[in-house]
Amino acid sequence: MPTYKYYISGGTFFPVSETTLSIDGKFIGTSINLENDFKLKGKGVSFRAEALAQLSPRSALSLTYFSVFRHGENTIDRDITYGDTTLHAGAHISSYFNIRFMGATYRYSILYNKTWSLGLAAGLRVLNVDVGATLNRNDGTSYSNNLSVFIPVVLIGIHGSAYITPRLLARYSLEYFGVTIQGIGGRVIDNRITMEYFILKNFSLGCSFTNIKYAVTDFPIDSRFDGNVGYSVSGFALYLGARF
């Protein structure tokens, strides 16, 4: 398996995202789907890059980066109550929701031979979220707000790779993090499968499917309301790769 020490790849990622926000009180609650209620749209494609270094016959380090930029324009068709604030039907909302995803993972192969490996993984994910919105009300007044935050998470999981043929390489990884502290819950799932065909000895064409989910539940906003946030991004990628 570690005949080659380095693998690098870069290509186009076709993401599909879903984002939900909710604030729940003792007797009332509301849920907002940003894609449906705010009509968030994206450019449909994104650049994705990945690198893997084989540190020893059984261990490797991988790095990943991609970004998704989206914006939305919509006249809402229903009243949306968010905590103590009500967005009335007919108001116009301009919004954006941008993410940058950076990951580093250490992999150790417990089972290993010349054509396949299977082992454990531990990694760090950093999600940079940049979100904002401007609301133009029917009475001519407006309101704007924005937020930029970095969300780091440590994940553990499994990984596997195998040469199905001398030219066709398959990889799979599944990493997870979940914790509940003082009633506040958080969960992250990151899984990916790739198929890479080496058209030449050191150069390949590849495709992959990625699914990443973030969820934070029951975090306190004030004495009366709790909040929930869910974000997922999934999609296929086509890329060019090299090994040496």
C-alpha positions, 0 to 999 in steps of 0.5 A, a space after each residue: 500500500 505505501 509504495 507512494 509517499 504522497 497523494 494530492 488532488 484538486 477538483 470541482 465539488 458540487 455541494 447541496 446544503 441544508 440549514 435549519 434554525 429554531 428557537 423553542 419556548 415553553 409554549 411556542 416555537 418556530 423553525 426556519 429552513 434557510 434554503 426554503 424561507 430565505 431562498 439561499 442559493 449557491 453557485 452550484 460548484 466549489 473548489 476542493 483540494 486534498 493532500 495525503 502524506 504516508 508517514 510510515 507503512 501504517 500511518 498517514 496524515 491527510 489535509 482537506 479544504 473546500 468552501 461553499 458561498 451562498 446568497 438569497 433574496 426573498 419576500 417571505 410569505 408567512 410570519 416568522 417569530 424568532 424569539 421576541 422578534 416577528 418577521 411579518 409576511 411581505 418583508 424582503 430579506 437579503 441574506 448570505 451564508 458562507 462556509 470554509 471547511 478545513 480538516 486534518 486527520 491522522 490515520 493508523 492502519 491496524 490491518 495492512 498488506 500490500 493492497 488494502 488497509 483498515 484502521 482508526 482515525 482521529 482528526 480536527 475539523 474547523 468550520 468557518 461560518 460567515 452569515 448575515 441578513 438584511 430585512 426591509 420591512 413594509 413600513 420602510 424600516 430595515 434591520 441588518 445583522 451578521 456573524 462570523 465564527 470558527 467552529 473547531 471539532 475533534 473527531 474519531 473514526 475509521 478509515 479503509 483503502 484498497 486497490 481493487 485493481 492495480 489502477 483503481 484505488 478506493 478509500 472510505 472514512 467515517 468520523 464522528 463526534 458527539 457530546 452533551 454538556 449541561 443539557 447542550 448537545 452537539 454532534 458532527 458526522 463526516 463520511 466520504 468515499 472515493 474512487 480513483 483511477 490511475 490513467 497513468 502511473 502517477 496521475 489519476 481521475 477520481 470521483 468522491 461523495 461527501 456527507 457532513 452534518 453539524 447539529 447543536 441542540 438546546 443551547 440557551 438564548 435567554 431564560 425563556 428560549 432555547 435554540 437549535 442549529 442544524 447544517 449539512 453539506 453533501 455532494 459529489 466531486 470530480 478531481 485530478 490526482 497525482 502520487 509520487 
